Amino acid sequence: MPVNLDAVPQKATKANRPRNLRWLIALVVFMVAGGFLTLWFWRSSRAGSTFWFYFLVLPFSLWLFLFSFRRLIYKGKQVWASAWDAERENIVLHETLRGQRYARLVYCDTTTALTPKRQSLAKAALANNSVLESSHSRAGEGVIRHCRLAGEKGADAAAIATIVIRQALSKVVPVISSFPENFNCYVSLQISAGITQEELQALWEQTTSDSQRTTTSFSHYTDISALDAWLDLPPMSASVLVIVAAQVTDHPHENTGEAVCCQVFCNREEAQSGVPTLANVHRPEKSDKGRAVNSFDRSLLWANLKPDAIENAWLSGEGMGSDENWLEIIEKFGLALKQGQGSWLLDNVIGYPGKAAPWVTIDAAREKAGMTGEPQLYVWGTGNGASWIGAVTSPKASEAVDAR
């Protein structure tokens, strides 16, 4: 279940303390009323213990009983409120620690139109080196501005994607095979390339046939929510998450691009897994329209970072360059992340890569974090003002958050 601190009820309302002045006034009223009623209805001699009992002791005892009962209610509410507040703090602490679990990225391979040029994504963005160009689509539907993967002339998207994905998987298999046998393996295939899920599963099984490791499908998660869900698995069990995301199409839209991205995450440090960590990828936070500022604040909480610690933000998504929610975050937190100056829209470099978009932003953030050692932000816009926001930190930096 996703971490949602907003679902935790608020602190208990403090009980109203009995006001002494009111109760002193009530005492006077009780004594006067008790004395008046005693004198009014008393028919015998106004002397003796019985008379004074009704005249003084009875009204005072009635007032004392009501006052004690009111104090008892106050103390009960106070004890309940204190107990709930303490329980709430434990819930918030538990959920915060759960939210601060992070994934260790141990393998990353991204294939884009930049790959033949042997230029990395982050460096291309920093140098404003775009590979978007006007050309005909594979289906010959006219000239549009996009970038596509290199492939055999005349081959359709499914054929090119199959070749590239097979090559990528052949590199992934040795990585997951290097983990100890007690590591569970989860796989999420997020492909948009005219290939059916059955064909993808067959391709995976064919490529991994030599591996003795049993895998569990995570393909019902079709985007970065797979990472969020994997982080919620019982942390006592060692596991890895394999992401294979691809966007290859015969009918591209304007300003889109093709990409194939493979990533492997682990929930154990190198001493236990035997595989070195490239970067720490912290839990992404989903931001719906109207709560971007709160979501950004939560994403920093999951990474245990301050706003001014963020060096760069790597964005992808339709309209992210002028997204009002993202601009609101920059203004609210005073971030020095203007477009082209700390904020890098990867769609300007390789086009919007669809299914691969969130993983491409993580790859770019991972690369820059490895170069400078400074925390990076990855942002994937899903449209209609919604987005996913998370942080990437270098494994060389001090890990203040314990993955529990």
Buried (B, 14 or more C-beta within 10 A) or exposed (E): EBBEEEEEEEEBEEBEEEEEEEBEEBBEEBBEEBBEBBEEEEEEEEEEEEBEEBBBEBBBEEBEEEBEEEEEEBEEBBEEBEEBBEEBEEBEEEBBBBBBBBBBBBBBBBBBBBBEEEBBBBBBBBEEEBBBEEEEBBEEEEEBBBBBBEBEEEBBBBBBBBBBBEBBBEEBBEBBEEBEEEBBBBBBBBBBBBBEEEBBBEBBEEBBEEBEBEBEEBBEBBBBBBBBBBBBBEBEEBBBBBBBBBBBBBEBBEBBBBBBBBBBBBBBBEEBBEBEBBBBBBBBBBBBEEBBBBBBBBBBBBBBBEBEBBBBBBBBBBBBBEBEBBBBBBEEBEBEBEBEEBBBBBBBBBBBBBBBBBBBBBBBBBBBBBBEEBBBBBBBBBEEBBBBBBBBBBBEBEBEBEBE
